[in-house]
Structure formats: structure tokens, C-alpha cells
Amino acid sequence: MAYLSYSNSIGEGSVHGQHVQHVPFPTTTGSSRSYLLHGNLDIWVKSAKNLPNLDMINKSLGDVFGKLSGKLMNKLETSDPYVTISVGGAVIARTYVIEDNENPVWDQHFHVPVAHYGTEVLFVVKDSDVVGSELIGGVAVPMEPVASGARLDATYPILGPNGRPCNPGALLSLSIQYIPIETISLYRGGVGSDPTHPGVPVPIFLQCWRDIFDSIVQARRLIYITGWSVYHLVQLVRDDPNLPNTNLGELLKVKSQEGVRVLLLVWDDPTSTTILGYRTEGVMGTGDDDTRRYFKHSSVHVLLCPRSAGKGSWAKKQGNMAGCPREPWHDLHSKIEGPAAYDILRNFEERWRKASKRHGIHKMKHSFDDSLLQLDRIPDIVGIDESSTIEEHDPESWNVQVFRSIDSNSVKGFPKDSKEASSKNLVCGKNVLIDMSIHTAYVKAIRGAQHYIYIENQYFLGSSYNWAHYKDLGANNLIPMEIAMKVANKIRARERFAAYIVVPMWPEGVPTSTPTQRILFWQYNTMQMMYDTVYKALKETGQDTEFEPQDYLNFFCLGNREPEVGGPPSMTPNKYTPEALTRRNRRFMIYVHSKGMIVDDEYVILGSANINQRSLEGTRDTEIAMGAYQPQYTWASKSANPRGEIFGYRMSLWAEHTGTLEQCYEQPESVECMRRIRWMGELNWKAFESDEMVPLRGHLMKYPVQVDSLGKVRSLPSCETFPDMGGKIIGTFTGLQENLTI
């Protein structure tokens, strides 16, 4: 017997529910056996009939709010139904809201990737209220017939809390079909097996900051910049004596004086303000107000884009770190030229128009809409997208696609019609449309992987619906589960596969702080779920005596130790503080700020999105990314390891991280390569944590947890906390579940 779980949420909600409140009642008498769905669900939510009018209970409010508009009064009197769809407690889709209708017709189609265990597919009908929503009832389709792959097209009674129809004749019409991943041809030939677009030139291995400097200097028409922090004092080039002044702010002022349109769209930290002449810097230290003031009387336009503090980074600016070594930093970036660059431009324009829209009394103020250049009126730009395309069979051509995590609260230009939105691959949240294409791109790339996956990311947590505990956390992105299932499926097919994941030693912030400890705890639960999945496949196929989970999946971090070079160490008041210990022991992590993935040496994703719910959900942090491959350098075109630019890019990263290049790196999926890389990482970690000052070979270290042959993740017996800095490596949970750290 299954039970309906429901939450009465306040706010905008999202496609992946972040909340579970229990109002248990039986929804089906089907089998309680749990099935794994790994593939896609093709769902049509058609219509409902005879829904109860839950808003009738609010009629008495009319006496209190008699002066409300007729429109609002009608909203209080009639149900506004919508449907959420979930598997295993995770919301995977939802319809749009139909106002004032007890017999709604949605006719809404969903094609949803799934990697979930469950006993049923649950359809919950809700009434959208002015604040939050109310439960109408539910329909549970048993998993056994769904898992068979047959299309189920039927009308079901909608049950209420008592297990009976929520209203006489209340029905929900729907169809559902499960498509197993092994039957989807898209994922059989690798990520780059089906090139369908003309290529564009993409230079690679550039010096990032020098290239940004050169692009700004060479700009003739426009420079549009958007970022969480855009600091005007940053020096773009630091190692060229022939360029004494590469200050970003001065460069932008000069270009604007040359007639180049310069627009900056910067996050508005609500804690950085000026009151009665007194300025507060802001807890995030982004310098947004400083940047705005710097350009105030110039021809550079600065627009601060508001986003509530709860939707920004949780990390607070750290205190005085004088005397500490400067934190090393590792990052990945990309440069896009050609037609795909127009997608980047369109994203900026849509965001600028939304952020510049005035509301309330501010409507009388000047709008920034006219700051955007009308490119269709500039002769030397019109048609440039076609001229930059090169022949598809050119060996240096690339296929490039741009992805986003964003919603209609942050862009202007999404369709008003929810049905039209579905045709544009947008999904519905409550009163909001969402672009989750970054998440979709990761899932498709992982599913198409045939040999290996290499990830560098600042965060790595998700698929909480399949954790052993905290299943209702709401970190429902599929990426960790998809990687684990990819490895498990390859094990069952007795084929080699390897997944290498590089994360920072701890996420941004103080490792002993509550937020950081909580993130580390969610990361630990993600790791444990993945290793459990891998071990289960080894056990099922009888390969657990020959291989262990770490022969297929490993986590790494980066660090450094340096001997003292000249001069006595600076003194600190307390020699046992983390700062003093770090300086004395000459060791510190290299902070991994990357957000990228390489698949099979033929496909790369780079962008701003972390692998966590905040970045991938689409209703919270706004993100952008690109996916690219060379059509002439794929497994499908070469019938062998493609030795194109992506192969070279991955090899250069591994050479940087390990301090060497070895023959086995050319076959990263091999058990020899995986074990060799892991051995190097373990050796470096031992040197890093040692009391003796031992320089590392390269920077790659095995992430400091113990994973046994059964896939159980534990603290290292000799090192449960981070050296010098403190804080449990596997994190701690303080009992407060909130969504800022997921």
C-alpha cells in the first residue's frame, strides 16, 4: 500500500520539489515492490473532471475583504488546479495552473529523464491559492505495469485523504509510457555520433585573462558583461611589462569613450548599501556598489540585478587573513565565436530587459531598455552569424550549443502561453517558466558516454531521492545517480568505464562553519549513494572478488605544499590558529572553482553551473554553459579514440594536476589508468597530511575518505578532520534542513 506525501508550500516552487509534508492516505492497492526506472517517461496529462471547489471554504473571507477586486474574489471562490508528478518522492514534472476551473483540460506533454526507484508514479492534483496551495487528491499508477514499457492510457479516480474519491465523479485522464535507456538509440553511439549543425572555429588552450584583455581592446561595437561579481580594479594581465595598465575599469571607460557600447549587469548584493552617507561593503564583498559608483559619471552603463540574499551564495566574506598564504585557485573557462555567440548575446539582452524593467513608482524613472544596441540596424553585424560558419567537414570545425539555468523571473522573452513554452523545452514551476537545459545537457552527455567521464566542479551533490537517509532533502538533480547508473550498467555489460571527479577539499567558506559542514555532509551522502550503486552491480555480476568500486569511480581534490623561501615566517598572536598552522606547515588546498565535464575525449561542457540543486534547478541561481565537440574527432567518425582538441585539453589538465604524462592516460577508462591515478592521489594525500614538509608531485590528491571493497564511505582513521583548518571531512548534520546549502 502506498501513501501520498504532500507539502503545502509557500512561494514560487519549482519542478523539483524542495519540501515534503506528510498527509498519508492510501492511493493504490498495487504491489509494494520497488522498481528502477532508468530512461525516460513519456507522459500526457490530459484533463480532470468534477474537481471539488476547495475555495468555497474561503467564501467567508469575502466578508473580511469586501473591498478586494472582483478578480481576486473570483480566485477565492473557484479552484485553480494543477498537477505534480513524482517518482520515489521526487517531483519530476508539473503542469501549469488553470484558473477558476473544476474541469480543467491541460493536454500537456512531458518527456522526462528518470533514474529513480519507486513503487508507483504519483500524480497529485493541487489547488493553487493566493499563498501556497491545497491538496485536492492523488492518482497512483502502480510501477509494475509502468516498468513493462507498455503505454498506459486511462482515466483514474482522484482519491482524497480518506482513500475515497475526493469528489463524486472526480477523474484524471492521462497516459504514461516508460522508455528504458537501453532502447534509446540516441545514447548508443556516443555523445558526438550525430552531428547536425555546421561547424564553427573554436580556439582552445588560450590564456584566459589575456584573451579577455585582447577581446576588450579589439571590440568595435559592444562589450556586454554579466557576473555575480564584476570588480573594476582587477588587473587582467599581470605578467607583461609592456602592458603597465590592464585595469578592467579603465579599459572599459576608454572603450566607451571610443564609441563602444559598454553594459555591465552585476548582481545587487542587498547588504551593500549607502544610508545617510554611510557605506556598508556587504557581507559578500562583491564590490557591486563600488563598481556602480566608479562608472557613475562615465558612458559605461551599470545595472545592478536584484536577487534575494537567500538565492545568492550562502558563503559570507571571511575575516582578516593577514599572514596567510594566498589561496591557490583552479578554474576552467571557454570562449565562443560564431553563431553560438548570438545565443550568449540573446541571453544577455533578455536578462537586461528584465532587470531594467521598472515597477511601481519607479516606472516614471528612466528605463535602460534603450541601452541595448539595435544590432539589426548595423550593416557590418547583420549576417555575420552565417559568415563565421565553416564547412562541416573542416577538421577544425566545432559544434557548439548554449544552455541555461534560468526562469521567467530573470529574463524577458519567455512565451506567455504555457503550451507554447513546452514546445521550447521550458518546464513549469508555480507561476514561473523554467529553462533547465544545463541539467538536461549533463544528463544526455552522461547517458551517451561510452568510456569515461571526467568532472571538475566546485560542488558535487544531488540525487537525494536515492540516498539511504534524508531522501526528502530536495536535492533531486539526476547527475550523481546518472553517473552511478552509467558505471553500474557498464559493469553488468562487463565493459570498462571510469568516472573521475575533482572537487575542492571543502567548498567556499570556513570548513568548521555550519553551512560548510552541512554541504560536506550532503556531499558524503551523495558519494555513499554512488558507491552503493556501483558495489551492488559488482556483487550481482560476481565481479566483486576481482574489482572494487574504486576501480570505476574516484573522487579527488587539489592541494599544494611549498618549502619556505627566504625570510622568517610572519608572527601571529596565537601559533595554534588555523592561519598559523597553515603557514607553519606550508600546505593549503588549491580551490577548485571549475564547472566542467569531459566525456570520452569527444565532448566538453563548460560554464558557470555547479553540480548542486541551486545551479541546476533553474529557479534559483542563474547559470549559463556551453557544450561542444569536433565532428571530425569523435568515436563514431574515427572508430577509435579521437585525438582532437578535447583529448589534448584533458591531457593538459591531467599533466598539470599529476605533474607528469603517462601512457595509460591515453586510455582513461582502463583499470590500469584508474588505479595509477588513484595511487598518485593517495601518495600525494599522505605527503600533504604528513607533519614532515614533503613537496607534492603535482597537485592531485585522493579525496580524504576511506572507501572499502563493499563501497562503504568512512572517515580516514588517521585523519577525520582537515589538516590545520579543522572541520569534519565527511561533514556534520545539525538537524536544520534548509535549501541554501543544496
RABELJO-V97514 format. One record per residue. N is the residue number from 0. RES is the residue in one letter. PHI is phi as a letter, one per 20 degrees, with the letter a starting at -180 (NA if undefined). OMEGA is omega in radians with two decimals (NA if undefined). Layout:
# RABELJO-V97514
N;RES;PHI;OMEGA
N;RES;PHI;OMEGA
This chain:
# RABELJO-V97514
0;M;NA;3.14
1;A;e;-3.13
2;Y;c;-3.13
3;L;e;3.05
4;S;d;-3.05
5;Y;b;3.05
6;S;c;3.08
7;N;e;-2.97
8;S;e;3.05
9;I;d;-3.13
10;G;o;-2.95
11;E;e;-3.13
12;G;m;3.14
13;S;a;-3.14
14;V;f;3.07
15;H;d;-3.06
16;G;g;-3.10
17;Q;d;-2.91
18;H;b;3.04
19;V;b;3.00
20;Q;c;-2.96
21;H;d;2.93
22;V;c;-2.93
23;P;f;2.94
24;F;b;-3.08
25;P;f;3.13
26;T;d;3.13
27;T;b;3.06
28;T;d;-3.13
29;G;f;-3.12
30;S;f;3.10
31;S;e;3.13
32;R;f;-3.14
33;S;e;3.11
34;Y;d;3.02
35;L;e;2.98
36;L;d;3.08
37;H;c;-3.07
38;G;r;3.12
39;N;c;2.97
40;L;d;3.07
41;D;d;-2.96
42;I;c;2.93
43;W;d;2.96
44;V;e;-2.97
45;K;e;-3.03
46;S;a;3.02
47;A;c;3.13
48;K;c;2.99
49;N;l;3.07
50;L;f;3.09
51;P;f;3.10
52;N;e;-3.10
53;L;f;-3.09
54;D;f;3.09
55;M;f;-3.13
56;I;f;-3.14
57;N;e;-3.10
58;K;g;-3.12
59;S;f;3.10
60;L;f;3.12
61;G;f;3.10
62;D;f;-3.11
63;V;e;-3.09
64;F;d;-3.06
65;G;f;-3.08
66;K;e;3.12
67;L;f;3.14
68;S;f;3.13
69;G;f;3.14
70;K;f;-3.14
71;L;f;3.12
72;M;f;3.11
73;N;f;3.13
74;K;f;3.14
75;L;f;-3.03
76;E;e;-3.00
77;T;c;-3.13
78;S;f;3.08
79;D;c;-2.94
80;P;e;2.93
81;Y;b;-3.04
82;V;c;2.96
83;T;d;-3.11
84;I;c;-3.10
85;S;c;3.04
86;V;c;3.12
87;G;l;3.12
88;G;n;-3.13
89;A;d;3.10
90;V;f;-3.09
91;I;d;3.14
92;A;a;3.05
93;R;b;3.12
94;T;e;3.00
95;Y;e;-3.14
96;V;e;2.99
97;I;d;-3.03
98;E;f;2.96
99;D;l;-3.07
100;N;b;3.09
101;E;e;3.07
102;N;c;-3.01
103;P;f;3.03
104;V;c;-3.13
105;W;e;-3.05
106;D;l;-3.07
107;Q;d;-3.06
108;H;d;3.10
109;F;c;3.01
110;H;c;-2.86
111;V;d;3.00
112;P;f;3.14
113;V;c;2.99
114;A;b;-2.93
115;H;c;2.90
116;Y;e;3.10
117;G;a;3.09
118;T;e;-3.08
119;E;a;2.92
120;V;d;-2.97
121;L;d;3.06
122;F;d;-3.10
123;V;d;3.11
124;V;e;-3.09
125;K;c;3.06
126;D;d;3.14
127;S;f;3.13
128;D;d;3.10
129;V;g;3.06
130;V;c;3.11
131;G;m;-3.12
132;S;b;3.13
133;E;c;3.12
134;L;f;3.00
135;I;e;3.13
136;G;r;-3.07
137;G;b;3.03
138;V;c;3.11
139;A;d;3.09
140;V;e;-3.09
141;P;g;-3.03
142;M;f;-3.07
143;E;g;3.10
144;P;f;3.10
145;V;f;-3.08
146;A;f;3.13
147;S;f;-3.13
148;G;n;3.12
149;A;f;3.06
150;R;f;3.11
151;L;d;-3.11
152;D;c;-2.99
153;A;b;3.04
154;T;d;-3.02
155;Y;d;3.02
156;P;f;3.11
157;I;e;-3.05
158;L;e;3.08
159;G;e;-3.07
160;P;g;-3.14
161;N;e;-3.14
162;G;n;3.12
163;R;d;3.11
164;P;g;-3.08
165;C;f;3.11
166;N;a;3.12
167;P;g;3.11
168;G;m;3.14
169;A;f;-3.05
170;L;c;3.05
171;L;c;3.12
172;S;e;-3.11
173;L;b;2.95
174;S;c;-3.09
175;I;b;3.07
176;Q;b;3.10
177;Y;e;3.12
178;I;d;-3.10
179;P;f;-3.05
180;I;f;-3.10
181;E;f;3.12
182;T;e;-3.08
183;I;e;-3.04
184;S;f;-3.11
185;L;g;-3.02
186;Y;e;-3.05
187;R;e;-2.99
188;G;e;-3.10
189;G;n;-3.03
190;V;f;-3.04
191;G;d;-3.04
192;S;e;-3.04
193;D;c;3.13
194;P;f;-3.10
195;T;c;-3.09
196;H;c;3.07
197;P;f;-3.05
198;G;e;3.05
199;V;c;3.09
200;P;f;3.11
201;V;c;3.06
202;P;f;-3.07
203;I;c;-3.11
204;F;m;3.10
205;L;e;2.99
206;Q;f;-2.92
207;C;g;-3.01
208;W;f;3.06
209;R;f;-3.14
210;D;f;3.06
211;I;f;3.10
212;F;g;-3.11
213;D;f;-3.13
214;S;f;3.12
215;I;f;-3.11
216;V;f;-3.06
217;Q;e;-3.10
218;A;f;-3.13
219;R;d;-3.04
220;R;d;-3.04
221;L;b;2.97
222;I;c;3.10
223;Y;d;-3.11
224;I;c;3.02
225;T;c;-3.12
226;G;a;3.06
227;W;f;3.06
228;S;b;3.05
229;V;c;-3.01
230;Y;e;-3.00
231;H;f;-3.09
232;L;e;-3.08
233;V;f;3.07
234;Q;e;-3.06
235;L;f;3.13
236;V;c;-3.03
237;R;d;-3.00
238;D;c;3.14
239;D;c;-3.12
240;P;f;3.13
241;N;e;3.12
242;L;c;-3.03
243;P;f;-3.08
244;N;c;3.08
245;T;d;3.10
246;N;f;-3.06
247;L;g;-3.10
248;G;f;-3.13
249;E;f;3.12
250;L;f;-3.11
251;L;f;3.08
252;K;f;-3.14
253;V;f;-3.12
254;K;f;3.12
255;S;f;3.10
256;Q;f;3.08
257;E;e;3.13
258;G;n;3.08
259;V;f;3.10
260;R;f;-3.09
261;V;d;3.14
262;L;c;3.09
263;L;d;3.07
264;L;d;-2.96
265;V;c;3.11
266;W;f;-3.13
267;D;e;3.08
268;D;f;-3.06
269;P;f;-3.13
270;T;e;3.07
271;S;e;-3.03
272;T;c;3.01
273;T;c;-3.12
274;I;c;3.14
275;L;l;3.10
276;G;n;-3.14
277;Y;e;-3.08
278;R;d;2.99
279;T;d;-3.04
280;E;f;-3.06
281;G;o;-3.04
282;V;f;-3.11
283;M;e;3.12
284;G;m;-3.12
285;T;e;3.14
286;G;m;-3.08
287;D;f;3.13
288;D;f;3.09
289;D;f;3.12
290;T;f;3.13
291;R;f;-3.13
292;R;f;-3.11
293;Y;f;-3.08
294;F;e;-2.95
295;K;g;-3.06
296;H;d;3.10
297;S;d;3.10
298;S;e;3.01
299;V;e;-3.14
300;H;e;3.10
301;V;d;3.11
302;L;c;3.10
303;L;e;-3.05
304;C;e;-3.09
305;P;f;3.00
306;R;b;-3.00
307;S;g;-3.08
308;A;g;3.14
309;G;f;-3.12
310;K;e;3.08
311;G;e;3.11
312;S;f;3.14
313;W;f;-2.99
314;A;f;3.10
315;K;e;3.10
316;K;f;-3.09
317;Q;f;-3.12
318;G;f;-3.06
319;N;f;3.13
320;M;d;-3.14
321;A;g;3.14
322;G;n;3.13
323;C;e;3.02
324;P;f;3.12
325;R;f;-3.07
326;E;f;3.06
327;P;f;-2.99
328;W;c;3.08
329;H;c;-3.08
330;D;b;3.07
331;L;c;3.11
332;H;c;3.11
333;S;b;3.06
334;K;c;-3.09
335;I;d;3.06
336;E;c;3.08
337;G;n;-3.04
338;P;g;-3.11
339;A;f;3.11
340;A;f;3.09
341;Y;f;3.06
342;D;f;3.06
343;I;f;3.11
344;L;f;-3.12
345;R;f;3.10
346;N;f;3.13
347;F;f;-3.10
348;E;f;3.13
349;E;f;3.13
350;R;f;-3.14
351;W;f;-3.12
352;R;f;3.11
353;K;f;-3.09
354;A;f;-3.10
355;S;e;-3.13
356;K;f;-3.11
357;R;e;-3.14
358;H;c;3.04
359;G;l;-3.09
360;I;f;-3.12
361;H;f;3.13
362;K;f;-3.12
363;M;f;-3.10
364;K;e;-3.14
365;H;f;3.09
366;S;e;3.13
367;F;e;-3.11
368;D;g;-3.08
369;D;f;3.08
370;S;f;-3.12
371;L;f;3.09
372;L;f;3.02
373;Q;e;-2.98
374;L;f;-3.13
375;D;f;3.11
376;R;d;-3.11
377;I;d;-3.00
378;P;g;-3.05
379;D;f;3.07
380;I;d;-3.14
381;V;g;3.10
382;G;n;-3.10
383;I;f;-3.13
384;D;f;3.13
385;E;f;-3.07
386;S;f;-3.09
387;S;e;3.11
388;T;f;3.11
389;I;d;-3.09
390;E;f;-3.09
391;E;f;-3.08
392;H;e;3.02
393;D;f;-3.07
394;P;f;-3.12
395;E;e;-3.11
396;S;f;3.12
397;W;c;2.89
398;N;d;-3.06
399;V;c;3.06
400;Q;c;-3.11
401;V;d;-3.12
402;F;c;-3.13
403;R;b;2.79
404;S;c;-3.04
405;I;a;3.10
406;D;c;-3.05
407;S;f;3.01
408;N;f;-3.05
409;S;d;3.13
410;V;c;3.04
411;K;d;-3.14
412;G;p;3.05
413;F;f;3.14
414;P;f;3.05
415;K;e;-3.11
416;D;e;-3.10
417;S;f;3.11
418;K;f;3.08
419;E;f;3.13
420;A;f;3.14
421;S;f;3.14
422;S;f;3.11
423;K;d;3.10
424;N;m;3.00
425;L;e;3.14
426;V;d;-3.04
427;C;e;2.84
428;G;d;3.11
429;K;f;-3.14
430;N;m;-3.10
431;V;b;3.01
432;L;d;-2.95
433;I;c;2.98
434;D;d;-3.13
435;M;d;-2.98
436;S;f;3.05
437;I;f;3.10
438;H;g;3.13
439;T;f;-3.13
440;A;f;3.10
441;Y;f;-3.10
442;V;f;-3.12
443;K;f;3.14
444;A;f;3.12
445;I;f;3.13
446;R;f;3.14
447;G;e;-3.11
448;A;f;-3.14
449;Q;d;-3.00
450;H;c;-3.11
451;Y;b;3.04
452;I;c;3.06
453;Y;c;-3.08
454;I;c;2.87
455;E;c;-3.14
456;N;b;-3.12
457;Q;f;3.11
458;Y;c;3.04
459;F;b;3.07
460;L;b;3.14
461;G;r;-3.13
462;S;l;-3.09
463;S;f;3.11
464;Y;f;-3.14
465;N;d;3.05
466;W;f;3.07
467;A;f;3.13
468;H;c;3.10
469;Y;l;-3.12
470;K;f;-3.08
471;D;e;-3.09
472;L;f;-3.14
473;G;o;3.06
474;A;e;-2.90
475;N;e;3.11
476;N;g;-2.97
477;L;e;-2.87
478;I;g;3.12
479;P;g;3.14
480;M;f;3.12
481;E;f;3.10
482;I;f;3.14
483;A;f;3.14
484;M;f;3.08
485;K;f;3.11
486;V;f;-3.11
487;A;f;3.14
488;N;f;3.09
489;K;f;3.08
490;I;f;-3.14
491;R;f;3.09
492;A;e;-3.11
493;R;l;3.07
494;E;d;3.14
495;R;f;3.02
496;F;b;-3.14
497;A;b;3.07
498;A;c;3.11
499;Y;d;-3.09
500;I;c;-3.13
501;V;d;3.14
502;V;c;3.03
503;P;f;3.12
504;M;g;2.95
505;W;b;-3.13
506;P;f;-3.04
507;E;g;-3.12
508;G;p;-3.14
509;V;e;-3.01
510;P;f;3.10
511;T;e;-3.07
512;S;f;-3.12
513;T;g;3.14
514;P;f;-3.13
515;T;f;3.10
516;Q;f;3.14
517;R;f;3.11
518;I;f;3.10
519;L;f;3.11
520;F;f;3.09
521;W;f;3.09
522;Q;f;3.10
523;Y;f;3.12
524;N;f;3.08
525;T;f;3.10
526;M;g;-3.08
527;Q;f;3.11
528;M;g;-3.11
529;M;f;3.14
530;Y;f;3.06
531;D;f;-3.13
532;T;f;-3.14
533;V;f;-3.13
534;Y;f;3.14
535;K;g;3.12
536;A;f;3.09
537;L;f;-3.13
538;K;f;-3.11
539;E;f;-3.07
540;T;e;3.12
541;G;m;-3.13
542;Q;e;-3.06
543;D;f;3.08
544;T;e;-3.12
545;E;d;-3.09
546;F;c;3.03
547;E;c;-3.08
548;P;g;-3.12
549;Q;f;2.98
550;D;f;-3.10
551;Y;c;-3.02
552;L;b;3.11
553;N;b;3.08
554;F;d;-3.11
555;F;c;2.98
556;C;b;-3.12
557;L;c;3.12
558;G;b;-3.11
559;N;b;2.96
560;R;c;-3.11
561;E;c;3.07
562;P;f;3.11
563;E;f;3.14
564;V;d;3.03
565;G;m;3.01
566;G;m;3.11
567;P;f;3.10
568;P;f;3.12
569;S;f;-3.08
570;M;e;3.05
571;T;c;-3.10
572;P;g;-3.10
573;N;c;-3.06
574;K;f;3.14
575;Y;d;3.06
576;T;f;3.08
577;P;g;-3.13
578;E;f;-3.12
579;A;f;-3.14
580;L;f;3.13
581;T;f;-3.12
582;R;f;-3.12
583;R;f;-3.09
584;N;e;3.05
585;R;l;-3.14
586;R;b;3.08
587;F;a;3.09
588;M;f;2.90
589;I;e;-3.01
590;Y;f;3.11
591;V;e;3.12
592;H;d;-3.07
593;S;f;3.00
594;K;b;-3.05
595;G;b;3.11
596;M;b;3.03
597;I;d;-3.10
598;V;c;2.98
599;D;l;-3.11
600;D;l;-3.13
601;E;c;-3.08
602;Y;b;-3.13
603;V;c;2.97
604;I;d;3.07
605;L;c;3.11
606;G;r;-3.07
607;S;d;-2.97
608;A;e;2.98
609;N;f;3.03
610;I;e;3.03
611;N;b;-3.06
612;Q;f;-3.10
613;R;g;-3.06
614;S;e;-2.97
615;L;e;-3.05
616;E;f;3.10
617;G;n;-3.13
618;T;d;-3.06
619;R;c;3.11
620;D;f;3.07
621;T;e;-3.05
622;E;c;3.06
623;I;b;-3.13
624;A;b;3.05
625;M;c;3.01
626;G;d;-3.05
627;A;b;3.00
628;Y;b;3.10
629;Q;e;-3.08
630;P;g;-3.12
631;Q;e;3.14
632;Y;c;3.07
633;T;c;3.07
634;W;f;-3.12
635;A;f;-3.10
636;S;e;-3.07
637;K;e;-3.02
638;S;l;3.13
639;A;a;3.13
640;N;f;-3.14
641;P;f;-3.10
642;R;d;3.12
643;G;e;-3.09
644;E;f;-3.13
645;I;f;3.03
646;F;g;3.13
647;G;f;3.13
648;Y;f;3.13
649;R;f;3.12
650;M;f;3.13
651;S;f;3.09
652;L;f;-3.13
653;W;f;3.09
654;A;f;3.10
655;E;f;-3.05
656;H;f;-3.05
657;T;e;-3.14
658;G;m;-3.12
659;T;a;2.98
660;L;c;-3.12
661;E;c;-3.08
662;Q;g;-3.07
663;C;f;3.13
664;Y;f;-3.11
665;E;f;3.05
666;Q;c;-3.03
667;P;f;3.13
668;E;f;-3.06
669;S;f;3.11
670;V;f;3.11
671;E;f;-3.13
672;C;f;-3.13
673;M;f;-3.13
674;R;f;3.13
675;R;f;3.13
676;I;f;3.14
677;R;f;3.13
678;W;f;3.09
679;M;g;-3.13
680;G;f;3.12
681;E;f;3.13
682;L;f;3.14
683;N;f;3.12
684;W;f;3.12
685;K;f;3.11
686;A;f;-3.12
687;F;f;-3.07
688;E;e;-3.10
689;S;f;3.06
690;D;f;3.12
691;E;e;3.14
692;M;f;-3.12
693;V;c;3.10
694;P;f;3.13
695;L;e;2.97
696;R;e;-3.00
697;G;m;-3.08
698;H;c;-3.05
699;L;f;3.11
700;M;c;3.02
701;K;f;3.14
702;Y;g;-2.93
703;P;f;2.95
704;V;c;3.11
705;Q;d;3.08
706;V;c;-3.08
707;D;e;-3.06
708;S;f;3.09
709;L;e;3.11
710;G;n;3.13
711;K;e;-3.09
712;V;e;-3.14
713;R;c;3.01
714;S;f;3.00
715;L;f;-3.11
716;P;g;-3.07
717;S;e;-3.03
718;C;b;-3.14
719;E;e;3.13
720;T;c;-3.13
721;F;f;3.13
722;P;g;3.09
723;D;m;-2.98
724;M;e;-3.09
725;G;m;-3.09
726;G;n;-3.13
727;K;f;-3.08
728;I;f;3.12
729;I;e;3.03
730;G;m;3.09
731;T;c;3.11
732;F;d;-3.02
733;T;e;3.08
734;G;n;3.13
735;L;d;3.12
736;Q;e;3.07
737;E;c;-2.94
738;N;e;-3.12
739;L;f;-3.05
740;T;d;3.12
741;I;d;NA
